[in-house]
Amino acid sequence: MQTTQTTPSTTRAVPPQSAGTPARDVAGSPAGNALSHYQIMRRNGAVVPFEPNKIAIAMMKAFLAVHG
């Protein structure tokens, strides 16, 4: 699997998050938008945007398959 990414030239401090609020980046937009510039190349050659929800579901399914 190949991914393309760009790295920002500056680093920013991230404030701590409380348990009830969704993660947000420093600019105030949802953290999912911070991952929107990541592109994933699938096995069939299609390039698709990175989707954290799909990763979370796959991790949960793998955990349940092992620890059922």
DOGUPA-878615 format. One record per residue: residue number from 1; x, y, z of N, C-alpha, C in turn; chain. Coordinates in Angstrom, 2 decimals, padded with zeros to 5 digits, always signed. Atoms other than C-alpha are relative to their C-alpha. Example, Ala and Ser with C-alpha at 12.3 -4.5 7.8 and 13.67 -1.06 7.14 Angstrom:
2
<atom><num>1</num><n_east>+000.89</n_east><n_north>-001.19</n_north><n_up>+000.00</n_up><ca_east>+012.30</ca_east><ca_north>-004.50</ca_north><ca_up>+007.80</ca_up><c_east>+000.90</c_east><c_north>+001.20</c_north><c_up>+000.00</c_up><chaine>A</chaine></atom>
<atom><num>2</num><n_east>-000.82</n_east><n_north>-001.19</n_north><n_up>-000.06</n_up><ca_east>+013.67</ca_east><ca_north>-001.06</ca_north><ca_up>+007.14</ca_up><c_east>-000.77</c_east><c_north>+001.09</c_north><c_up>+000.73</c_up><chaine>A</chaine></atom>
This chain:
68
<atom><num>1</num><n_east>+000.85</n_east><n_north>-001.17</n_north><n_up>+000.00</n_up><ca_east>+000.00</ca_east><ca_north>+000.00</ca_north><ca_up>+000.00</ca_up><c_east>+000.89</c_east><c_north>+001.23</c_north><c_up>+000.00</c_up><chaine>A</chaine></atom>
<atom><num>2</num><n_east>-000.77</n_east><n_north>-001.22</n_north><n_up>+000.08</n_up><ca_east>+001.34</ca_east><ca_north>+003.40</ca_north><ca_up>-000.91</ca_up><c_east>-000.88</c_east><c_north>+001.17</c_north><c_up>+000.43</c_up><chaine>A</chaine></atom>
<atom><num>3</num><n_east>+000.73</n_east><n_north>-001.20</n_north><n_up>-000.37</n_up><ca_east>+000.35</ca_east><ca_north>+006.69</ca_north><ca_up>+000.60</ca_up><c_east>+000.84</c_east><c_north>+001.20</c_north><c_up>-000.39</c_up><chaine>A</chaine></atom>
<atom><num>4</num><n_east>-000.70</n_east><n_north>-001.24</n_north><n_up>+000.25</n_up><ca_east>+001.23</ca_east><ca_north>+010.23</ca_north><ca_up>-000.33</ca_up><c_east>-000.38</c_east><c_north>+000.96</c_north><c_up>+001.09</c_up><chaine>A</chaine></atom>
<atom><num>5</num><n_east>+000.29</n_east><n_north>-000.94</n_north><n_up>-001.07</n_up><ca_east>+001.53</ca_east><ca_north>+012.91</ca_north><ca_up>+002.27</ca_up><c_east>+000.91</c_east><c_north>+001.21</c_north><c_up>-000.11</c_up><chaine>A</chaine></atom>
<atom><num>6</num><n_east>-000.82</n_east><n_north>-001.18</n_north><n_up>-000.12</n_up><ca_east>+002.82</ca_east><ca_north>+016.39</ca_north><ca_up>+002.83</ca_up><c_east>+000.10</c_east><c_north>+000.32</c_north><c_up>+001.48</c_up><chaine>A</chaine></atom>
<atom><num>7</num><n_east>-000.18</n_east><n_north>-000.32</n_north><n_up>-001.40</n_up><ca_east>+004.25</ca_east><ca_north>+017.51</ca_north><ca_up>+006.12</ca_up><c_east>+000.05</c_east><c_north>+001.51</c_north><c_up>+000.16</c_up><chaine>A</chaine></atom>
<atom><num>8</num><n_east>-000.04</n_east><n_north>-001.45</n_north><n_up>-000.23</n_up><ca_east>+003.66</ca_east><ca_north>+021.00</ca_north><ca_up>+007.51</ca_up><c_east>+001.39</c_east><c_north>+000.42</c_north><c_up>+000.47</c_up><chaine>A</chaine></atom>
<atom><num>9</num><n_east>-001.33</n_east><n_north>-000.49</n_north><n_up>-000.36</n_up><ca_east>+006.74</ca_east><ca_north>+023.15</ca_north><ca_up>+008.02</ca_up><c_east>+000.05</c_east><c_north>+000.54</c_north><c_up>+001.42</c_up><chaine>A</chaine></atom>
<atom><num>10</num><n_east>+000.02</n_east><n_north>-000.49</n_north><n_up>-001.37</n_up><ca_east>+005.62</ca_east><ca_north>+024.38</ca_north><ca_up>+011.43</ca_up><c_east>-000.69</c_east><c_north>-001.00</c_north><c_up>+000.90</c_up><chaine>A</chaine></atom>
<atom><num>11</num><n_east>+000.67</n_east><n_north>+000.86</n_north><n_up>-000.97</n_up><ca_east>+004.63</ca_east><ca_north>+022.55</ca_north><ca_up>+014.56</ca_up><c_east>-000.87</c_east><c_north>+000.87</c_north><c_up>+000.89</c_up><chaine>A</chaine></atom>
<atom><num>12</num><n_east>+000.93</n_east><n_north>-000.74</n_north><n_up>-000.84</n_up><ca_east>+001.69</ca_east><ca_north>+023.61</ca_north><ca_up>+016.68</ca_up><c_east>-000.30</c_east><c_north>-000.81</c_north><c_up>+001.25</c_up><chaine>A</chaine></atom>
<atom><num>13</num><n_east>+000.39</n_east><n_north>+000.67</n_north><n_up>-001.25</n_up><ca_east>+000.82</ca_east><ca_north>+022.83</ca_north><ca_up>+020.27</ca_up><c_east>-001.49</c_east><c_north>-000.31</c_north><c_up>-000.07</c_up><chaine>A</chaine></atom>
<atom><num>14</num><n_east>+001.39</n_east><n_north>+000.42</n_north><n_up>+000.00</n_up><ca_east>-002.43</ca_east><ca_north>+020.91</ca_north><ca_up>+020.62</ca_up><c_east>-000.52</c_east><c_north>+000.05</c_north><c_up>+001.42</c_up><chaine>A</chaine></atom>
<atom><num>15</num><n_east>+000.54</n_east><n_north>-000.07</n_north><n_up>-001.36</n_up><ca_east>-004.57</ca_east><ca_north>+021.77</ca_north><ca_up>+023.66</ca_up><c_east>-000.61</c_east><c_north>-001.34</c_north><c_up>+000.40</c_up><chaine>A</chaine></atom>
<atom><num>16</num><n_east>+000.60</n_east><n_north>+001.27</n_north><n_up>-000.44</n_up><ca_east>-005.80</ca_east><ca_north>+018.85</ca_north><ca_up>+025.80</ca_up><c_east>-001.50</c_east><c_north>-000.01</c_north><c_up>-000.29</c_up><chaine>A</chaine></atom>
<atom><num>17</num><n_east>+001.42</n_east><n_north>+000.15</n_north><n_up>+000.33</n_up><ca_east>-009.25</ca_east><ca_north>+017.49</ca_north><ca_up>+024.91</ca_up><c_east>-000.74</c_east><c_north>-000.59</c_north><c_up>+001.19</c_up><chaine>A</chaine></atom>
<atom><num>18</num><n_east>+000.83</n_east><n_north>+000.63</n_north><n_up>-001.01</n_up><ca_east>-012.03</ca_east><ca_north>+016.74</ca_north><ca_up>+027.33</ca_up><c_east>-000.70</c_east><c_north>-001.21</c_north><c_up>-000.63</c_up><chaine>A</chaine></atom>
<atom><num>19</num><n_east>+000.57</n_east><n_north>+001.24</n_north><n_up>+000.50</n_up><ca_east>-013.79</ca_east><ca_north>+013.37</ca_north><ca_up>+027.02</ca_up><c_east>-001.28</c_east><c_north>+000.22</c_north><c_up>-000.80</c_up><chaine>A</chaine></atom>
<atom><num>20</num><n_east>+001.28</n_east><n_north>-000.21</n_north><n_up>+000.66</n_up><ca_east>-017.07</ca_east><ca_north>+014.87</ca_north><ca_up>+025.81</ca_up><c_east>+000.06</c_east><c_north>+000.77</c_north><c_up>-001.31</c_up><chaine>A</chaine></atom>
<atom><num>21</num><n_east>-000.08</n_east><n_north>-000.80</n_north><n_up>+001.21</n_up><ca_east>-015.79</ca_east><ca_north>+016.98</ca_north><ca_up>+022.92</ca_up><c_east>+000.77</c_east><c_north>-000.74</c_north><c_up>-001.08</c_up><chaine>A</chaine></atom>
<atom><num>22</num><n_east>-000.74</n_east><n_north>+000.65</n_north><n_up>+001.08</n_up><ca_east>-014.67</ca_east><ca_north>+015.75</ca_north><ca_up>+019.49</ca_up><c_east>+001.36</c_east><c_north>+000.66</c_north><c_up>-000.18</c_up><chaine>A</chaine></atom>
<atom><num>23</num><n_east>-001.35</n_east><n_north>-000.52</n_north><n_up>+000.21</n_up><ca_east>-011.01</ca_east><ca_north>+016.17</ca_north><ca_up>+018.58</ca_up><c_east>-000.04</c_east><c_north>+001.09</c_north><c_up>-001.07</c_up><chaine>A</chaine></atom>
<atom><num>24</num><n_east>-000.08</n_east><n_north>-001.10</n_north><n_up>+000.96</n_up><ca_east>-010.27</ca_east><ca_north>+019.43</ca_north><ca_up>+016.79</ca_up><c_east>+001.46</c_east><c_north>+000.44</c_north><c_up>-000.11</c_up><chaine>A</chaine></atom>
<atom><num>25</num><n_east>-001.35</n_east><n_north>-000.52</n_north><n_up>+000.14</n_up><ca_east>-007.10</ca_east><ca_north>+020.88</ca_north><ca_up>+015.36</ca_up><c_east>+000.04</c_east><c_north>+001.44</c_north><c_up>+000.49</c_up><chaine>A</chaine></atom>
<atom><num>26</num><n_east>-000.19</n_east><n_north>-001.34</n_north><n_up>-000.56</n_up><ca_east>-005.71</ca_east><ca_north>+024.28</ca_north><ca_up>+016.33</ca_up><c_east>-000.88</c_east><c_north>+001.03</c_north><c_up>-000.70</c_up><chaine>A</chaine></atom>
<atom><num>27</num><n_east>+000.80</n_east><n_north>-000.97</n_north><n_up>+000.74</n_up><ca_east>-007.65</ca_east><ca_north>+026.10</ca_north><ca_up>+013.60</ca_up><c_east>-001.48</c_east><c_north>-000.07</c_north><c_up>+000.36</c_up><chaine>A</chaine></atom>
<atom><num>28</num><n_east>+001.38</n_east><n_north>+000.09</n_north><n_up>-000.43</n_up><ca_east>-010.93</ca_east><ca_north>+024.90</ca_north><ca_up>+015.12</ca_up><c_east>-000.86</c_east><c_north>-000.89</c_north><c_up>-000.87</c_up><chaine>A</chaine></atom>
<atom><num>29</num><n_east>+000.78</n_east><n_north>+000.91</n_north><n_up>+000.83</n_up><ca_east>-012.02</ca_east><ca_north>+022.57</ca_north><ca_up>+012.33</ca_up><c_east>+000.13</c_east><c_north>-001.42</c_north><c_up>+000.54</c_up><chaine>A</chaine></atom>
<atom><num>30</num><n_east>-000.09</n_east><n_north>+001.38</n_north><n_up>-000.50</n_up><ca_east>-012.74</ca_east><ca_north>+018.90</ca_north><ca_up>+013.07</ca_up><c_east>+001.29</c_east><c_north>-000.67</c_north><c_up>-000.45</c_up><chaine>A</chaine></atom>
<atom><num>31</num><n_east>-001.27</n_east><n_north>+000.65</n_north><n_up>+000.29</n_up><ca_east>-009.65</ca_east><ca_north>+016.69</ca_north><ca_up>+013.18</ca_up><c_east>-000.06</c_east><c_north>-000.83</c_north><c_up>-001.27</c_up><chaine>A</chaine></atom>
<atom><num>32</num><n_east>+000.14</n_east><n_north>+000.75</n_north><n_up>+001.24</n_up><ca_east>-011.03</ca_east><ca_north>+014.63</ca_north><ca_up>+010.27</ca_up><c_east>+000.44</c_east><c_north>+000.80</c_north><c_up>-001.21</c_up><chaine>A</chaine></atom>
<atom><num>33</num><n_east>-000.44</n_east><n_north>-000.84</n_north><n_up>+001.11</n_up><ca_east>-010.36</ca_east><ca_north>+017.59</ca_north><ca_up>+007.99</ca_up><c_east>+001.51</c_east><c_north>+000.07</c_north><c_up>-000.09</c_up><chaine>A</chaine></atom>
<atom><num>34</num><n_east>-001.45</n_east><n_north>-000.02</n_north><n_up>+000.02</n_up><ca_east>-006.71</ca_east><ca_north>+017.49</ca_north><ca_up>+009.00</ca_up><c_east>+000.54</c_east><c_north>-001.21</c_north><c_up>-000.75</c_up><chaine>A</chaine></atom>
<atom><num>35</num><n_east>-000.43</n_east><n_north>+001.21</n_north><n_up>+000.69</n_up><ca_east>-006.51</ca_east><ca_north>+013.99</ca_north><ca_up>+007.50</ca_up><c_east>-000.46</c_east><c_north>-000.04</c_north><c_up>-001.44</c_up><chaine>A</chaine></atom>
<atom><num>36</num><n_east>+000.57</n_east><n_north>+000.03</n_north><n_up>+001.33</n_up><ca_east>-008.28</ca_east><ca_north>+014.92</ca_north><ca_up>+004.28</ca_up><c_east>+001.05</c_east><c_north>+000.08</c_north><c_up>-001.10</c_up><chaine>A</chaine></atom>
<atom><num>37</num><n_east>-001.03</n_east><n_north>-000.08</n_north><n_up>+001.04</n_up><ca_east>-005.00</ca_east><ca_north>+015.56</ca_north><ca_up>+002.44</ca_up><c_east>+000.73</c_east><c_north>-001.32</c_north><c_up>-000.21</c_up><chaine>A</chaine></atom>
<atom><num>38</num><n_east>-000.60</n_east><n_north>+001.32</n_north><n_up>+000.19</n_up><ca_east>-003.91</ca_east><ca_north>+011.91</ca_north><ca_up>+002.89</ca_up><c_east>-000.78</c_east><c_north>-000.76</c_north><c_up>-001.06</c_up><chaine>A</chaine></atom>
<atom><num>39</num><n_east>+000.60</n_east><n_north>+000.80</n_north><n_up>+001.06</n_up><ca_east>-004.57</ca_east><ca_north>+009.76</ca_north><ca_up>-000.16</ca_up><c_east>+000.52</c_east><c_north>-001.43</c_north><c_up>+000.11</c_up><chaine>A</chaine></atom>
<atom><num>40</num><n_east>-000.35</n_east><n_north>+001.40</n_north><n_up>-000.11</n_up><ca_east>-004.58</ca_east><ca_north>+005.95</ca_north><ca_up>-000.06</ca_up><c_east>-000.14</c_east><c_north>-000.64</c_north><c_up>-001.38</c_up><chaine>A</chaine></atom>
<atom><num>41</num><n_east>+000.09</n_east><n_north>+000.73</n_north><n_up>+001.25</n_up><ca_east>-003.80</ca_east><ca_north>+003.79</ca_north><ca_up>-003.09</ca_up><c_east>-000.44</c_east><c_north>-001.43</c_north><c_up>+000.32</c_up><chaine>A</chaine></atom>
<atom><num>42</num><n_east>+000.53</n_east><n_north>+001.33</n_north><n_up>-000.23</n_up><ca_east>-005.92</ca_east><ca_north>+000.64</ca_north><ca_up>-003.06</ca_up><c_east>+000.72</c_east><c_north>-001.02</c_north><c_up>-000.87</c_up><chaine>A</chaine></atom>
<atom><num>43</num><n_east>-000.63</n_east><n_north>+001.08</n_north><n_up>+000.77</n_up><ca_east>-004.81</ca_east><ca_north>-002.73</ca_north><ca_up>-004.42</ca_up><c_east>-000.37</c_east><c_north>+000.04</c_north><c_up>-001.47</c_up><chaine>A</chaine></atom>
<atom><num>44</num><n_east>+000.42</n_east><n_north>-000.07</n_north><n_up>+001.40</n_up><ca_east>-006.79</ca_east><ca_north>-002.13</ca_north><ca_up>-007.60</ca_up><c_east>+000.50</c_east><c_north>+001.26</c_north><c_up>-000.70</c_up><chaine>A</chaine></atom>
<atom><num>45</num><n_east>-000.58</n_east><n_north>-001.20</n_north><n_up>+000.60</n_up><ca_east>-004.93</ca_east><ca_north>+001.15</ca_north><ca_up>-008.20</ca_up><c_east>-000.81</c_east><c_north>+001.26</c_north><c_up>+000.23</c_up><chaine>A</chaine></atom>
<atom><num>46</num><n_east>+000.83</n_east><n_north>-001.18</n_north><n_up>-000.26</n_up><ca_east>-007.76</ca_east><ca_north>+003.48</ca_north><ca_up>-007.17</ca_up><c_east>+000.58</c_east><c_north>+000.81</c_north><c_up>+001.15</c_up><chaine>A</chaine></atom>
<atom><num>47</num><n_east>-000.47</n_east><n_north>-000.89</n_north><n_up>-001.06</n_up><ca_east>-006.72</ca_east><ca_north>+006.49</ca_north><ca_up>-005.10</ca_up><c_east>-001.22</c_east><c_north>+000.57</c_north><c_up>+000.71</c_up><chaine>A</chaine></atom>
<atom><num>48</num><n_east>+001.16</n_east><n_north>-000.41</n_north><n_up>-000.79</n_up><ca_east>-009.17</ca_east><ca_north>+007.25</ca_north><ca_up>-002.29</ca_up><c_east>+000.47</c_east><c_north>+000.81</c_north><c_up>+001.20</c_up><chaine>A</chaine></atom>
<atom><num>49</num><n_east>-000.38</n_east><n_north>-000.76</n_north><n_up>-001.20</n_up><ca_east>-009.18</ca_east><ca_north>+009.68</ca_north><ca_up>+000.66</ca_up><c_east>+000.07</c_east><c_north>-000.91</c_north><c_up>+001.22</c_up><chaine>A</chaine></atom>
<atom><num>50</num><n_east>-000.14</n_east><n_north>+000.74</n_north><n_up>-001.26</n_up><ca_east>-008.13</ca_east><ca_north>+008.40</ca_north><ca_up>+004.10</ca_up><c_east>-001.27</c_east><c_north>+000.16</c_north><c_up>+000.81</c_up><chaine>A</chaine></atom>
<atom><num>51</num><n_east>+001.23</n_east><n_north>-000.03</n_north><n_up>-000.80</n_up><ca_east>-011.17</ca_east><ca_north>+007.48</ca_north><ca_up>+006.21</ca_up><c_east>+000.25</c_east><c_north>-000.69</c_north><c_up>+001.33</c_up><chaine>A</chaine></atom>
<atom><num>52</num><n_east>-000.27</n_east><n_north>+000.58</n_north><n_up>-001.32</n_up><ca_east>-010.46</ca_east><ca_north>+006.98</ca_north><ca_up>+009.95</ca_up><c_east>-001.09</c_east><c_north>-000.95</c_north><c_up>+000.48</c_up><chaine>A</chaine></atom>
<atom><num>53</num><n_east>+001.09</n_east><n_north>+000.88</n_north><n_up>-000.44</n_up><ca_east>-013.89</ca_east><ca_north>+005.39</ca_north><ca_up>+010.50</ca_up><c_east>+000.17</c_east><c_north>-001.41</c_north><c_up>-000.53</c_up><chaine>A</chaine></atom>
<atom><num>54</num><n_east>-000.22</n_east><n_north>+001.33</n_north><n_up>+000.57</n_up><ca_east>-013.05</ca_east><ca_north>+002.52</ca_north><ca_up>+008.15</ca_up><c_east>+001.13</c_east><c_north>-000.72</c_north><c_up>+000.73</c_up><chaine>A</chaine></atom>
<atom><num>55</num><n_east>-001.11</n_east><n_north>+000.60</n_north><n_up>-000.75</n_up><ca_east>-009.78</ca_east><ca_north>+001.94</ca_north><ca_up>+010.03</ca_up><c_east>-000.50</c_east><c_north>-000.49</c_north><c_up>+001.35</c_up><chaine>A</chaine></atom>
<atom><num>56</num><n_east>+000.53</n_east><n_north>+000.38</n_north><n_up>-001.32</n_up><ca_east>-011.62</ca_east><ca_north>+001.88</ca_north><ca_up>+013.37</ca_up><c_east>-000.86</c_east><c_north>-001.26</c_north><c_up>-000.10</c_up><chaine>A</chaine></atom>
<atom><num>57</num><n_east>+000.85</n_east><n_north>+001.18</n_north><n_up>+000.17</n_up><ca_east>-014.16</ca_east><ca_north>-000.64</ca_north><ca_up>+012.08</ca_up><c_east>+000.84</c_east><c_north>-001.24</c_north><c_up>-000.28</c_up><chaine>A</chaine></atom>
<atom><num>58</num><n_east>-000.87</n_east><n_north>+001.14</n_north><n_up>+000.31</n_up><ca_east>-011.43</ca_east><ca_north>-002.89</ca_north><ca_up>+010.65</ca_up><c_east>+000.76</c_east><c_north>-000.46</c_north><c_up>+001.24</c_up><chaine>A</chaine></atom>
<atom><num>59</num><n_east>-000.71</n_east><n_north>+000.37</n_north><n_up>-001.23</n_up><ca_east>-009.51</ca_east><ca_north>-002.77</ca_north><ca_up>+013.95</ca_up><c_east>-000.94</c_east><c_north>-000.72</c_north><c_up>+000.97</c_up><chaine>A</chaine></atom>
<atom><num>60</num><n_east>+000.97</n_east><n_north>+000.65</n_north><n_up>-000.88</n_up><ca_east>-012.66</ca_east><ca_north>-003.67</ca_north><ca_up>+015.90</ca_up><c_east>-000.30</c_east><c_north>-001.42</c_north><c_up>-000.48</c_up><chaine>A</chaine></atom>
<atom><num>61</num><n_east>+000.28</n_east><n_north>+001.33</n_north><n_up>+000.55</n_up><ca_east>-013.43</ca_east><ca_north>-006.59</ca_north><ca_up>+013.57</ca_up><c_east>+001.18</c_east><c_north>-000.94</c_north><c_up>+000.24</c_up><chaine>A</chaine></atom>
<atom><num>62</num><n_east>-001.18</n_east><n_north>+000.84</n_north><n_up>-000.23</n_up><ca_east>-009.85</ca_east><ca_north>-007.88</ca_north><ca_up>+013.87</ca_up><c_east>+000.11</c_east><c_north>-000.39</c_north><c_up>+001.47</c_up><chaine>A</chaine></atom>
<atom><num>63</num><n_east>-000.04</n_east><n_north>+000.29</n_north><n_up>-001.43</n_up><ca_east>-009.96</ca_east><ca_north>-007.63</ca_north><ca_up>+017.67</ca_up><c_east>-001.04</c_east><c_north>-001.05</c_north><c_up>+000.37</c_up><chaine>A</chaine></atom>
<atom><num>64</num><n_east>+001.06</n_east><n_north>+000.96</n_north><n_up>-000.31</n_up><ca_east>-013.28</ca_east><ca_north>-009.48</ca_north><ca_up>+017.84</ca_up><c_east>+000.29</c_east><c_north>-001.38</c_north><c_up>-000.59</c_up><chaine>A</chaine></atom>
<atom><num>65</num><n_east>-000.34</n_east><n_north>+001.28</n_north><n_up>+000.61</n_up><ca_east>-011.99</ca_east><ca_north>-012.17</ca_north><ca_up>+015.49</ca_up><c_east>+001.02</c_east><c_north>-000.76</c_north><c_up>+000.84</c_up><chaine>A</chaine></atom>
<atom><num>66</num><n_east>-001.04</n_east><n_north>+000.64</n_north><n_up>-000.81</n_up><ca_east>-009.02</ca_east><ca_north>-012.85</ca_north><ca_up>+017.79</ca_up><c_east>-000.50</c_east><c_north>-000.29</c_north><c_up>+001.41</c_up><chaine>A</chaine></atom>
<atom><num>67</num><n_east>+000.40</n_east><n_north>+000.13</n_north><n_up>-001.41</n_up><ca_east>-010.60</ca_east><ca_north>-012.29</ca_north><ca_up>+021.21</ca_up><c_east>-001.48</c_east><c_north>-000.30</c_north><c_up>+000.18</c_up><chaine>A</chaine></atom>
<atom><num>68</num><n_east>+001.41</n_east><n_north>+000.29</n_north><n_up>+000.10</n_up><ca_east>-014.23</ca_east><ca_north>-013.00</ca_north><ca_up>+020.19</ca_up><c_east>-000.80</c_east><c_north>+000.00</c_north><c_up>+001.18</c_up><chaine>A</chaine></atom>
